[in-house]
Amino acid sequence: MARIVHVAWADKVLQQYGRRVLDLNQRFPNVLPRIVNQVGNRAKTQVVRNLTKQTGLPRKTIVKAVGDPTRARPGRLSYEMVTRGGNIRLKYLNAKETEAGVVARPFGKTTLYPGAFMRGGRFPDRKDVAKFDGHAFYRVNRSGTKITFARSGVIIPVEMTSGATRAAFDRIAGPLLQERVDKALGDLLP
């Protein structure tokens, strides 16, 4: 009859690390999404702040355009800010009509759009047109029967991924995430 002898070597240090690794496996998947969301919220604040300066749009317009991000959760470690939109109309950039055209502030700089208009009639007795709803227009034909919206060239998705906004996100998100994850690992594995 054969006997089976089982010999196991157990060191106290290995047992201690085993408990720590087990604890890490149980707690870290719940801690990491929370860290990603905290860093994402900080980065979103910087994105909104810089995008407001960069585009010249009011803060509430930028907040609405960026919307609520898709947040991280266990098994999905990403924080996504999604925006959409096209070429912004002058109405949203503090547009004012002058005799030479419409003056607005795209990209935070005062710009004249010659030939654009926001009101009807002859100067100096121009009247508001309810149908225009504060928008600026260009005439498409000489008679003025066809008009089109005056646009600024500001496109929020493009601006969000370039310039000072992109630099602010990169400056905040990467280093802060690394710092917070390192601290969490240090706390979980003393």
CNS distance restraints for C-alpha pairs under 8 A (distance, minus, plus):
assign (resid  10 and name CA) (resid  14 and name CA) 7.09 0.50 0.50
assign (resid  10 and name CA) (resid  15 and name CA) 7.15 0.50 0.50
assign (resid  11 and name CA) (resid  15 and name CA) 6.33 0.50 0.50
assign (resid  12 and name CA) (resid  16 and name CA) 6.13 0.50 0.50
assign (resid  13 and name CA) (resid  17 and name CA) 6.27 0.50 0.50
assign (resid  14 and name CA) (resid  18 and name CA) 6.00 0.50 0.50
assign (resid  15 and name CA) (resid  19 and name CA) 6.30 0.50 0.50
assign (resid  16 and name CA) (resid  20 and name CA) 6.34 0.50 0.50
assign (resid  17 and name CA) (resid  21 and name CA) 5.99 0.50 0.50
assign (resid  18 and name CA) (resid  22 and name CA) 6.07 0.50 0.50
assign (resid  19 and name CA) (resid  23 and name CA) 6.09 0.50 0.50
assign (resid  20 and name CA) (resid  24 and name CA) 6.01 0.50 0.50
assign (resid  20 and name CA) (resid 188 and name CA) 7.65 0.50 0.50
assign (resid  20 and name CA) (resid 189 and name CA) 6.17 0.50 0.50
assign (resid  21 and name CA) (resid  25 and name CA) 6.09 0.50 0.50
assign (resid  21 and name CA) (resid 189 and name CA) 7.79 0.50 0.50
assign (resid  22 and name CA) (resid  26 and name CA) 6.37 0.50 0.50
assign (resid  23 and name CA) (resid  27 and name CA) 6.12 0.50 0.50
assign (resid  23 and name CA) (resid 188 and name CA) 7.61 0.50 0.50
assign (resid  24 and name CA) (resid  28 and name CA) 5.38 0.50 0.50
assign (resid  24 and name CA) (resid 188 and name CA) 6.13 0.50 0.50
assign (resid  24 and name CA) (resid 189 and name CA) 7.16 0.50 0.50
assign (resid  25 and name CA) (resid  29 and name CA) 6.99 0.50 0.50
assign (resid  26 and name CA) (resid  30 and name CA) 7.87 0.50 0.50
assign (resid  27 and name CA) (resid  31 and name CA) 6.31 0.50 0.50
assign (resid  27 and name CA) (resid 188 and name CA) 7.96 0.50 0.50
assign (resid  28 and name CA) (resid  32 and name CA) 5.89 0.50 0.50
assign (resid  28 and name CA) (resid 185 and name CA) 7.98 0.50 0.50
assign (resid  28 and name CA) (resid 188 and name CA) 7.78 0.50 0.50
assign (resid  29 and name CA) (resid  33 and name CA) 7.14 0.50 0.50
assign (resid  29 and name CA) (resid  74 and name CA) 5.76 0.50 0.50
assign (resid  29 and name CA) (resid  75 and name CA) 7.61 0.50 0.50
assign (resid  30 and name CA) (resid  34 and name CA) 7.03 0.50 0.50
assign (resid  30 and name CA) (resid  73 and name CA) 7.73 0.50 0.50
assign (resid  30 and name CA) (resid  74 and name CA) 5.95 0.50 0.50
assign (resid  31 and name CA) (resid  35 and name CA) 6.43 0.50 0.50
assign (resid  31 and name CA) (resid 184 and name CA) 7.73 0.50 0.50
assign (resid  32 and name CA) (resid  36 and name CA) 6.23 0.50 0.50
assign (resid  32 and name CA) (resid  74 and name CA) 7.82 0.50 0.50
assign (resid  32 and name CA) (resid  77 and name CA) 7.66 0.50 0.50
assign (resid  32 and name CA) (resid 181 and name CA) 7.20 0.50 0.50
assign (resid  33 and name CA) (resid  37 and name CA) 6.14 0.50 0.50
assign (resid  33 and name CA) (resid  72 and name CA) 5.07 0.50 0.50
assign (resid  33 and name CA) (resid  73 and name CA) 5.03 0.50 0.50
assign (resid  33 and name CA) (resid  74 and name CA) 6.05 0.50 0.50
assign (resid  33 and name CA) (resid  76 and name CA) 7.78 0.50 0.50
assign (resid  33 and name CA) (resid  77 and name CA) 5.85 0.50 0.50
assign (resid  34 and name CA) (resid  38 and name CA) 6.22 0.50 0.50
assign (resid  34 and name CA) (resid  72 and name CA) 7.34 0.50 0.50
assign (resid  34 and name CA) (resid  73 and name CA) 7.52 0.50 0.50
assign (resid  35 and name CA) (resid  39 and name CA) 6.19 0.50 0.50
assign (resid  35 and name CA) (resid 177 and name CA) 7.28 0.50 0.50
assign (resid  35 and name CA) (resid 180 and name CA) 6.76 0.50 0.50
assign (resid  35 and name CA) (resid 181 and name CA) 7.17 0.50 0.50
assign (resid  36 and name CA) (resid  40 and name CA) 5.92 0.50 0.50
assign (resid  36 and name CA) (resid  72 and name CA) 6.48 0.50 0.50
assign (resid  36 and name CA) (resid  77 and name CA) 7.02 0.50 0.50
assign (resid  36 and name CA) (resid  78 and name CA) 7.17 0.50 0.50
assign (resid  36 and name CA) (resid  79 and name CA) 6.83 0.50 0.50
assign (resid  36 and name CA) (resid 177 and name CA) 6.85 0.50 0.50
assign (resid  37 and name CA) (resid  41 and name CA) 6.04 0.50 0.50
assign (resid  37 and name CA) (resid  71 and name CA) 6.15 0.50 0.50
assign (resid  37 and name CA) (resid  72 and name CA) 6.03 0.50 0.50
assign (resid  37 and name CA) (resid  79 and name CA) 6.45 0.50 0.50
assign (resid  38 and name CA) (resid  42 and name CA) 6.43 0.50 0.50
assign (resid  39 and name CA) (resid  43 and name CA) 6.17 0.50 0.50
assign (resid  39 and name CA) (resid 173 and name CA) 6.16 0.50 0.50
assign (resid  39 and name CA) (resid 176 and name CA) 6.68 0.50 0.50
assign (resid  39 and name CA) (resid 177 and name CA) 6.09 0.50 0.50
assign (resid  40 and name CA) (resid  44 and name CA) 6.01 0.50 0.50
assign (resid  40 and name CA) (resid  79 and name CA) 6.04 0.50 0.50
assign (resid  40 and name CA) (resid 173 and name CA) 6.93 0.50 0.50
assign (resid  41 and name CA) (resid  45 and name CA) 6.33 0.50 0.50
assign (resid  42 and name CA) (resid  46 and name CA) 6.61 0.50 0.50
assign (resid  42 and name CA) (resid 172 and name CA) 7.64 0.50 0.50
assign (resid  42 and name CA) (resid 173 and name CA) 7.80 0.50 0.50
assign (resid  43 and name CA) (resid  47 and name CA) 6.14 0.50 0.50
assign (resid  43 and name CA) (resid 168 and name CA) 7.74 0.50 0.50
assign (resid  43 and name CA) (resid 169 and name CA) 5.56 0.50 0.50
assign (resid  43 and name CA) (resid 172 and name CA) 6.04 0.50 0.50
assign (resid  43 and name CA) (resid 173 and name CA) 5.79 0.50 0.50
assign (resid  44 and name CA) (resid  48 and name CA) 6.10 0.50 0.50
assign (resid  44 and name CA) (resid  81 and name CA) 7.69 0.50 0.50
assign (resid  44 and name CA) (resid 169 and name CA) 7.80 0.50 0.50
assign (resid  45 and name CA) (resid  49 and name CA) 6.18 0.50 0.50
assign (resid  46 and name CA) (resid  50 and name CA) 6.02 0.50 0.50
assign (resid  46 and name CA) (resid 165 and name CA) 7.51 0.50 0.50
assign (resid  46 and name CA) (resid 168 and name CA) 6.30 0.50 0.50
assign (resid  46 and name CA) (resid 169 and name CA) 6.72 0.50 0.50
assign (resid  47 and name CA) (resid  51 and name CA) 5.75 0.50 0.50
assign (resid  47 and name CA) (resid 160 and name CA) 7.34 0.50 0.50
assign (resid  47 and name CA) (resid 165 and name CA) 5.40 0.50 0.50
assign (resid  47 and name CA) (resid 166 and name CA) 7.58 0.50 0.50
assign (resid  47 and name CA) (resid 168 and name CA) 6.78 0.50 0.50
assign (resid  47 and name CA) (resid 169 and name CA) 6.29 0.50 0.50
assign (resid  48 and name CA) (resid  52 and name CA) 6.04 0.50 0.50
assign (resid  48 and name CA) (resid  59 and name CA) 7.26 0.50 0.50
assign (resid  48 and name CA) (resid  62 and name CA) 6.34 0.50 0.50
assign (resid  48 and name CA) (resid  63 and name CA) 6.51 0.50 0.50
assign (resid  48 and name CA) (resid  66 and name CA) 7.83 0.50 0.50
assign (resid  49 and name CA) (resid  53 and name CA) 6.75 0.50 0.50
assign (resid  49 and name CA) (resid  59 and name CA) 7.59 0.50 0.50
assign (resid  50 and name CA) (resid  54 and name CA) 5.97 0.50 0.50
assign (resid  50 and name CA) (resid 164 and name CA) 6.39 0.50 0.50
assign (resid  50 and name CA) (resid 165 and name CA) 5.10 0.50 0.50
assign (resid  50 and name CA) (resid 168 and name CA) 7.40 0.50 0.50
assign (resid  51 and name CA) (resid  55 and name CA) 5.87 0.50 0.50
assign (resid  51 and name CA) (resid  62 and name CA) 7.17 0.50 0.50
assign (resid  51 and name CA) (resid 159 and name CA) 7.07 0.50 0.50
assign (resid  51 and name CA) (resid 160 and name CA) 6.41 0.50 0.50
assign (resid  51 and name CA) (resid 164 and name CA) 7.81 0.50 0.50
assign (resid  51 and name CA) (resid 165 and name CA) 5.66 0.50 0.50
assign (resid  52 and name CA) (resid  56 and name CA) 5.72 0.50 0.50
assign (resid  52 and name CA) (resid  57 and name CA) 5.61 0.50 0.50
assign (resid  52 and name CA) (resid  58 and name CA) 6.33 0.50 0.50
assign (resid  52 and name CA) (resid  59 and name CA) 5.60 0.50 0.50
assign (resid  52 and name CA) (resid  62 and name CA) 6.46 0.50 0.50
assign (resid  53 and name CA) (resid  57 and name CA) 7.56 0.50 0.50
assign (resid  53 and name CA) (resid 107 and name CA) 7.29 0.50 0.50
assign (resid  53 and name CA) (resid 108 and name CA) 6.41 0.50 0.50
assign (resid  54 and name CA) (resid 107 and name CA) 5.33 0.50 0.50
assign (resid  54 and name CA) (resid 108 and name CA) 6.54 0.50 0.50
assign (resid  54 and name CA) (resid 159 and name CA) 7.40 0.50 0.50
assign (resid  54 and name CA) (resid 163 and name CA) 7.98 0.50 0.50
assign (resid  54 and name CA) (resid 164 and name CA) 7.17 0.50 0.50
assign (resid  54 and name CA) (resid 165 and name CA) 7.44 0.50 0.50
assign (resid  55 and name CA) (resid 106 and name CA) 5.97 0.50 0.50
assign (resid  55 and name CA) (resid 107 and name CA) 4.17 0.50 0.50
assign (resid  55 and name CA) (resid 108 and name CA) 6.21 0.50 0.50
assign (resid  55 and name CA) (resid 154 and name CA) 6.38 0.50 0.50
assign (resid  55 and name CA) (resid 156 and name CA) 7.51 0.50 0.50
assign (resid  55 and name CA) (resid 159 and name CA) 7.17 0.50 0.50
assign (resid  56 and name CA) (resid  93 and name CA) 6.59 0.50 0.50
assign (resid  56 and name CA) (resid 105 and name CA) 6.06 0.50 0.50
assign (resid  56 and name CA) (resid 106 and name CA) 5.22 0.50 0.50
assign (resid  56 and name CA) (resid 107 and name CA) 4.77 0.50 0.50
assign (resid  56 and name CA) (resid 108 and name CA) 4.23 0.50 0.50
assign (resid  56 and name CA) (resid 109 and name CA) 7.59 0.50 0.50
assign (resid  57 and name CA) (resid  61 and name CA) 6.55 0.50 0.50
assign (resid  57 and name CA) (resid  62 and name CA) 6.86 0.50 0.50
assign (resid  57 and name CA) (resid  92 and name CA) 6.68 0.50 0.50
assign (resid  57 and name CA) (resid  93 and name CA) 5.72 0.50 0.50
assign (resid  57 and name CA) (resid 106 and name CA) 7.40 0.50 0.50
assign (resid  57 and name CA) (resid 107 and name CA) 7.98 0.50 0.50
assign (resid  57 and name CA) (resid 108 and name CA) 7.98 0.50 0.50
assign (resid  58 and name CA) (resid  62 and name CA) 6.67 0.50 0.50
assign (resid  58 and name CA) (resid  92 and name CA) 7.84 0.50 0.50
assign (resid  58 and name CA) (resid  93 and name CA) 7.71 0.50 0.50
assign (resid  59 and name CA) (resid  63 and name CA) 6.17 0.50 0.50
assign (resid  60 and name CA) (resid  64 and name CA) 6.13 0.50 0.50
assign (resid  61 and name CA) (resid  65 and name CA) 6.11 0.50 0.50
assign (resid  62 and name CA) (resid  66 and name CA) 6.08 0.50 0.50
assign (resid  63 and name CA) (resid  67 and name CA) 5.96 0.50 0.50
assign (resid  65 and name CA) (resid  83 and name CA) 5.73 0.50 0.50
assign (resid  65 and name CA) (resid  84 and name CA) 7.03 0.50 0.50
assign (resid  65 and name CA) (resid  85 and name CA) 7.94 0.50 0.50
assign (resid  65 and name CA) (resid 156 and name CA) 7.82 0.50 0.50
assign (resid  66 and name CA) (resid  81 and name CA) 6.42 0.50 0.50
assign (resid  66 and name CA) (resid  82 and name CA) 6.14 0.50 0.50
assign (resid  66 and name CA) (resid  83 and name CA) 4.98 0.50 0.50
assign (resid  67 and name CA) (resid  81 and name CA) 7.59 0.50 0.50
assign (resid  67 and name CA) (resid  82 and name CA) 7.46 0.50 0.50
assign (resid  67 and name CA) (resid  83 and name CA) 7.25 0.50 0.50
assign (resid  68 and name CA) (resid  81 and name CA) 7.31 0.50 0.50
assign (resid  69 and name CA) (resid  79 and name CA) 6.65 0.50 0.50
assign (resid  69 and name CA) (resid  80 and name CA) 5.37 0.50 0.50
assign (resid  69 and name CA) (resid  81 and name CA) 4.70 0.50 0.50
assign (resid  69 and name CA) (resid  82 and name CA) 6.76 0.50 0.50
assign (resid  70 and name CA) (resid  78 and name CA) 7.76 0.50 0.50
assign (resid  70 and name CA) (resid  79 and name CA) 5.63 0.50 0.50
assign (resid  70 and name CA) (resid  80 and name CA) 5.02 0.50 0.50
assign (resid  70 and name CA) (resid  81 and name CA) 6.71 0.50 0.50
assign (resid  71 and name CA) (resid  78 and name CA) 6.65 0.50 0.50
assign (resid  71 and name CA) (resid  79 and name CA) 4.80 0.50 0.50
assign (resid  71 and name CA) (resid  80 and name CA) 6.70 0.50 0.50
assign (resid  72 and name CA) (resid  76 and name CA) 5.68 0.50 0.50
assign (resid  72 and name CA) (resid  77 and name CA) 4.85 0.50 0.50
assign (resid  72 and name CA) (resid  78 and name CA) 4.94 0.50 0.50
assign (resid  72 and name CA) (resid  79 and name CA) 5.35 0.50 0.50
assign (resid  73 and name CA) (resid  77 and name CA) 6.15 0.50 0.50
assign (resid  73 and name CA) (resid  78 and name CA) 7.96 0.50 0.50
assign (resid  83 and name CA) (resid 156 and name CA) 7.35 0.50 0.50
assign (resid  83 and name CA) (resid 157 and name CA) 5.86 0.50 0.50
assign (resid  84 and name CA) (resid 156 and name CA) 7.12 0.50 0.50
assign (resid  84 and name CA) (resid 157 and name CA) 5.88 0.50 0.50
assign (resid  85 and name CA) (resid 155 and name CA) 6.68 0.50 0.50
assign (resid  85 and name CA) (resid 156 and name CA) 6.45 0.50 0.50
assign (resid  85 and name CA) (resid 157 and name CA) 6.81 0.50 0.50
assign (resid  86 and name CA) (resid 154 and name CA) 7.87 0.50 0.50
assign (resid  86 and name CA) (resid 155 and name CA) 5.28 0.50 0.50
assign (resid  86 and name CA) (resid 156 and name CA) 7.21 0.50 0.50
assign (resid  87 and name CA) (resid 151 and name CA) 6.11 0.50 0.50
assign (resid  87 and name CA) (resid 152 and name CA) 6.49 0.50 0.50
assign (resid  87 and name CA) (resid 153 and name CA) 5.44 0.50 0.50
assign (resid  87 and name CA) (resid 154 and name CA) 5.53 0.50 0.50
assign (resid  87 and name CA) (resid 155 and name CA) 4.92 0.50 0.50
assign (resid  88 and name CA) (resid  92 and name CA) 7.28 0.50 0.50
assign (resid  88 and name CA) (resid 151 and name CA) 5.74 0.50 0.50
assign (resid  88 and name CA) (resid 152 and name CA) 5.69 0.50 0.50
assign (resid  88 and name CA) (resid 153 and name CA) 6.66 0.50 0.50
assign (resid  88 and name CA) (resid 154 and name CA) 5.54 0.50 0.50
assign (resid  88 and name CA) (resid 155 and name CA) 6.25 0.50 0.50
assign (resid  89 and name CA) (resid  93 and name CA) 7.64 0.50 0.50
assign (resid  89 and name CA) (resid 135 and name CA) 7.32 0.50 0.50
assign (resid  89 and name CA) (resid 136 and name CA) 7.55 0.50 0.50
assign (resid  89 and name CA) (resid 149 and name CA) 6.81 0.50 0.50
assign (resid  89 and name CA) (resid 150 and name CA) 6.02 0.50 0.50
assign (resid  89 and name CA) (resid 151 and name CA) 4.41 0.50 0.50
assign (resid  89 and name CA) (resid 152 and name CA) 5.88 0.50 0.50
assign (resid  90 and name CA) (resid  94 and name CA) 7.30 0.50 0.50
assign (resid  90 and name CA) (resid  95 and name CA) 5.81 0.50 0.50
assign (resid  90 and name CA) (resid 104 and name CA) 6.39 0.50 0.50
assign (resid  90 and name CA) (resid 135 and name CA) 6.74 0.50 0.50
assign (resid  90 and name CA) (resid 136 and name CA) 6.09 0.50 0.50
assign (resid  90 and name CA) (resid 150 and name CA) 6.15 0.50 0.50
assign (resid  90 and name CA) (resid 151 and name CA) 5.60 0.50 0.50
assign (resid  90 and name CA) (resid 152 and name CA) 5.70 0.50 0.50
assign (resid  91 and name CA) (resid  95 and name CA) 5.47 0.50 0.50
assign (resid  91 and name CA) (resid 134 and name CA) 6.12 0.50 0.50
assign (resid  91 and name CA) (resid 135 and name CA) 4.85 0.50 0.50
assign (resid  91 and name CA) (resid 136 and name CA) 6.29 0.50 0.50
assign (resid  93 and name CA) (resid 104 and name CA) 5.61 0.50 0.50
assign (resid  93 and name CA) (resid 105 and name CA) 5.46 0.50 0.50
assign (resid  93 and name CA) (resid 106 and name CA) 6.15 0.50 0.50
assign (resid  94 and name CA) (resid 104 and name CA) 5.64 0.50 0.50
assign (resid  94 and name CA) (resid 105 and name CA) 6.50 0.50 0.50
assign (resid  95 and name CA) (resid 102 and name CA) 6.46 0.50 0.50
assign (resid  95 and name CA) (resid 103 and name CA) 5.55 0.50 0.50
assign (resid  95 and name CA) (resid 104 and name CA) 4.29 0.50 0.50
assign (resid  95 and name CA) (resid 105 and name CA) 7.26 0.50 0.50
assign (resid  95 and name CA) (resid 136 and name CA) 7.66 0.50 0.50
assign (resid  96 and name CA) (resid 102 and name CA) 5.61 0.50 0.50
assign (resid  96 and name CA) (resid 103 and name CA) 5.30 0.50 0.50
assign (resid  96 and name CA) (resid 104 and name CA) 6.48 0.50 0.50
assign (resid  96 and name CA) (resid 118 and name CA) 7.85 0.50 0.50
assign (resid  97 and name CA) (resid 101 and name CA) 5.97 0.50 0.50
assign (resid  97 and name CA) (resid 102 and name CA) 4.40 0.50 0.50
assign (resid  97 and name CA) (resid 103 and name CA) 6.25 0.50 0.50
assign (resid  97 and name CA) (resid 117 and name CA) 6.25 0.50 0.50
assign (resid  97 and name CA) (resid 118 and name CA) 6.10 0.50 0.50
assign (resid  97 and name CA) (resid 119 and name CA) 7.72 0.50 0.50
assign (resid  98 and name CA) (resid 102 and name CA) 5.73 0.50 0.50
assign (resid  98 and name CA) (resid 103 and name CA) 7.02 0.50 0.50
assign (resid  99 and name CA) (resid 123 and name CA) 7.23 0.50 0.50
assign (resid 100 and name CA) (resid 112 and name CA) 7.93 0.50 0.50
assign (resid 100 and name CA) (resid 114 and name CA) 5.73 0.50 0.50
assign (resid 100 and name CA) (resid 115 and name CA) 6.71 0.50 0.50
assign (resid 101 and name CA) (resid 112 and name CA) 6.55 0.50 0.50
assign (resid 101 and name CA) (resid 113 and name CA) 5.50 0.50 0.50
assign (resid 101 and name CA) (resid 114 and name CA) 4.35 0.50 0.50
assign (resid 101 and name CA) (resid 115 and name CA) 4.87 0.50 0.50
assign (resid 101 and name CA) (resid 116 and name CA) 4.82 0.50 0.50
assign (resid 101 and name CA) (resid 117 and name CA) 5.90 0.50 0.50
assign (resid 102 and name CA) (resid 112 and name CA) 5.79 0.50 0.50
assign (resid 102 and name CA) (resid 113 and name CA) 5.14 0.50 0.50
assign (resid 102 and name CA) (resid 114 and name CA) 6.57 0.50 0.50
assign (resid 102 and name CA) (resid 115 and name CA) 7.50 0.50 0.50
assign (resid 102 and name CA) (resid 116 and name CA) 5.41 0.50 0.50
assign (resid 102 and name CA) (resid 117 and name CA) 5.96 0.50 0.50
assign (resid 102 and name CA) (resid 118 and name CA) 7.43 0.50 0.50
assign (resid 102 and name CA) (resid 136 and name CA) 7.21 0.50 0.50
assign (resid 103 and name CA) (resid 110 and name CA) 6.69 0.50 0.50
assign (resid 103 and name CA) (resid 111 and name CA) 5.55 0.50 0.50
assign (resid 103 and name CA) (resid 112 and name CA) 4.48 0.50 0.50
assign (resid 103 and name CA) (resid 113 and name CA) 6.13 0.50 0.50
assign (resid 104 and name CA) (resid 110 and name CA) 5.73 0.50 0.50
assign (resid 104 and name CA) (resid 111 and name CA) 5.51 0.50 0.50
assign (resid 104 and name CA) (resid 112 and name CA) 6.66 0.50 0.50
assign (resid 104 and name CA) (resid 113 and name CA) 7.82 0.50 0.50
assign (resid 105 and name CA) (resid 109 and name CA) 4.96 0.50 0.50
assign (resid 105 and name CA) (resid 110 and name CA) 4.45 0.50 0.50
assign (resid 105 and name CA) (resid 111 and name CA) 5.92 0.50 0.50
assign (resid 106 and name CA) (resid 110 and name CA) 6.99 0.50 0.50
assign (resid 106 and name CA) (resid 111 and name CA) 7.10 0.50 0.50
assign (resid 106 and name CA) (resid 152 and name CA) 6.18 0.50 0.50
assign (resid 106 and name CA) (resid 153 and name CA) 7.68 0.50 0.50
assign (resid 106 and name CA) (resid 154 and name CA) 6.60 0.50 0.50
assign (resid 107 and name CA) (resid 154 and name CA) 7.15 0.50 0.50
assign (resid 115 and name CA) (resid 138 and name CA) 6.53 0.50 0.50
assign (resid 116 and name CA) (resid 136 and name CA) 6.29 0.50 0.50
assign (resid 116 and name CA) (resid 137 and name CA) 5.37 0.50 0.50
assign (resid 116 and name CA) (resid 138 and name CA) 4.85 0.50 0.50
assign (resid 116 and name CA) (resid 139 and name CA) 7.68 0.50 0.50
assign (resid 116 and name CA) (resid 150 and name CA) 6.78 0.50 0.50
assign (resid 117 and name CA) (resid 136 and name CA) 5.41 0.50 0.50
assign (resid 117 and name CA) (resid 137 and name CA) 5.40 0.50 0.50
assign (resid 117 and name CA) (resid 138 and name CA) 6.59 0.50 0.50
assign (resid 118 and name CA) (resid 128 and name CA) 7.61 0.50 0.50
assign (resid 118 and name CA) (resid 132 and name CA) 7.09 0.50 0.50
assign (resid 118 and name CA) (resid 134 and name CA) 6.46 0.50 0.50
assign (resid 118 and name CA) (resid 135 and name CA) 6.03 0.50 0.50
assign (resid 118 and name CA) (resid 136 and name CA) 4.60 0.50 0.50
assign (resid 118 and name CA) (resid 137 and name CA) 6.34 0.50 0.50
assign (resid 119 and name CA) (resid 126 and name CA) 6.04 0.50 0.50
assign (resid 119 and name CA) (resid 127 and name CA) 5.59 0.50 0.50
assign (resid 119 and name CA) (resid 128 and name CA) 4.91 0.50 0.50
assign (resid 119 and name CA) (resid 129 and name CA) 5.84 0.50 0.50
assign (resid 119 and name CA) (resid 132 and name CA) 7.69 0.50 0.50
assign (resid 120 and name CA) (resid 126 and name CA) 5.51 0.50 0.50
assign (resid 120 and name CA) (resid 127 and name CA) 5.31 0.50 0.50
assign (resid 120 and name CA) (resid 128 and name CA) 6.35 0.50 0.50
assign (resid 120 and name CA) (resid 129 and name CA) 6.27 0.50 0.50
assign (resid 121 and name CA) (resid 125 and name CA) 6.58 0.50 0.50
assign (resid 121 and name CA) (resid 126 and name CA) 4.80 0.50 0.50
assign (resid 121 and name CA) (resid 127 and name CA) 6.18 0.50 0.50
assign (resid 122 and name CA) (resid 126 and name CA) 5.65 0.50 0.50
assign (resid 128 and name CA) (resid 132 and name CA) 8.00 0.50 0.50
assign (resid 129 and name CA) (resid 133 and name CA) 7.26 0.50 0.50
assign (resid 132 and name CA) (resid 136 and name CA) 7.68 0.50 0.50
assign (resid 135 and name CA) (resid 149 and name CA) 7.14 0.50 0.50
assign (resid 135 and name CA) (resid 150 and name CA) 7.85 0.50 0.50
assign (resid 136 and name CA) (resid 149 and name CA) 6.01 0.50 0.50
assign (resid 136 and name CA) (resid 150 and name CA) 5.37 0.50 0.50
assign (resid 137 and name CA) (resid 147 and name CA) 6.20 0.50 0.50
assign (resid 137 and name CA) (resid 148 and name CA) 5.39 0.50 0.50
assign (resid 137 and name CA) (resid 149 and name CA) 4.43 0.50 0.50
assign (resid 137 and name CA) (resid 150 and name CA) 4.77 0.50 0.50
assign (resid 138 and name CA) (resid 147 and name CA) 5.52 0.50 0.50
assign (resid 138 and name CA) (resid 148 and name CA) 5.40 0.50 0.50
assign (resid 138 and name CA) (resid 149 and name CA) 6.31 0.50 0.50
assign (resid 138 and name CA) (resid 150 and name CA) 5.92 0.50 0.50
assign (resid 139 and name CA) (resid 144 and name CA) 5.32 0.50 0.50
assign (resid 139 and name CA) (resid 145 and name CA) 7.60 0.50 0.50
assign (resid 139 and name CA) (resid 146 and name CA) 6.05 0.50 0.50
assign (resid 139 and name CA) (resid 147 and name CA) 4.42 0.50 0.50
assign (resid 139 and name CA) (resid 148 and name CA) 6.50 0.50 0.50
assign (resid 140 and name CA) (resid 144 and name CA) 6.83 0.50 0.50
assign (resid 140 and name CA) (resid 145 and name CA) 7.91 0.50 0.50
assign (resid 140 and name CA) (resid 146 and name CA) 5.31 0.50 0.50
assign (resid 140 and name CA) (resid 147 and name CA) 5.14 0.50 0.50
assign (resid 140 and name CA) (resid 148 and name CA) 6.62 0.50 0.50
assign (resid 141 and name CA) (resid 145 and name CA) 6.86 0.50 0.50
assign (resid 141 and name CA) (resid 146 and name CA) 5.96 0.50 0.50
assign (resid 141 and name CA) (resid 147 and name CA) 7.60 0.50 0.50
assign (resid 154 and name CA) (resid 159 and name CA) 7.46 0.50 0.50
assign (resid 155 and name CA) (resid 159 and name CA) 6.23 0.50 0.50
assign (resid 156 and name CA) (resid 160 and name CA) 5.90 0.50 0.50
assign (resid 157 and name CA) (resid 161 and name CA) 6.59 0.50 0.50
assign (resid 158 and name CA) (resid 162 and name CA) 6.54 0.50 0.50
assign (resid 159 and name CA) (resid 163 and name CA) 7.02 0.50 0.50
assign (resid 159 and name CA) (resid 165 and name CA) 7.33 0.50 0.50
assign (resid 160 and name CA) (resid 165 and name CA) 5.87 0.50 0.50
assign (resid 160 and name CA) (resid 166 and name CA) 6.50 0.50 0.50
assign (resid 161 and name CA) (resid 165 and name CA) 6.83 0.50 0.50
assign (resid 161 and name CA) (resid 166 and name CA) 5.23 0.50 0.50
assign (resid 162 and name CA) (resid 166 and name CA) 4.96 0.50 0.50
assign (resid 162 and name CA) (resid 167 and name CA) 7.60 0.50 0.50
assign (resid 163 and name CA) (resid 167 and name CA) 6.37 0.50 0.50
assign (resid 164 and name CA) (resid 168 and name CA) 5.99 0.50 0.50
assign (resid 165 and name CA) (resid 169 and name CA) 6.31 0.50 0.50
assign (resid 166 and name CA) (resid 170 and name CA) 6.20 0.50 0.50
assign (resid 167 and name CA) (resid 171 and name CA) 5.97 0.50 0.50
assign (resid 168 and name CA) (resid 172 and name CA) 6.16 0.50 0.50
assign (resid 169 and name CA) (resid 173 and name CA) 5.71 0.50 0.50
assign (resid 170 and name CA) (resid 174 and name CA) 6.09 0.50 0.50
assign (resid 171 and name CA) (resid 175 and name CA) 7.01 0.50 0.50
assign (resid 172 and name CA) (resid 176 and name CA) 5.95 0.50 0.50
assign (resid 173 and name CA) (resid 177 and name CA) 5.90 0.50 0.50
assign (resid 174 and name CA) (resid 178 and name CA) 6.31 0.50 0.50
assign (resid 175 and name CA) (resid 179 and name CA) 6.15 0.50 0.50
assign (resid 176 and name CA) (resid 180 and name CA) 6.12 0.50 0.50
assign (resid 177 and name CA) (resid 181 and name CA) 6.08 0.50 0.50
assign (resid 178 and name CA) (resid 182 and name CA) 6.06 0.50 0.50
assign (resid 179 and name CA) (resid 183 and name CA) 6.24 0.50 0.50
assign (resid 180 and name CA) (resid 184 and name CA) 6.17 0.50 0.50
assign (resid 181 and name CA) (resid 185 and name CA) 6.14 0.50 0.50
assign (resid 182 and name CA) (resid 186 and name CA) 6.16 0.50 0.50
assign (resid 183 and name CA) (resid 187 and name CA) 6.18 0.50 0.50
assign (resid 184 and name CA) (resid 188 and name CA) 6.09 0.50 0.50
assign (resid 185 and name CA) (resid 189 and name CA) 5.83 0.50 0.50
assign (resid 186 and name CA) (resid 190 and name CA) 5.60 0.50 0.50
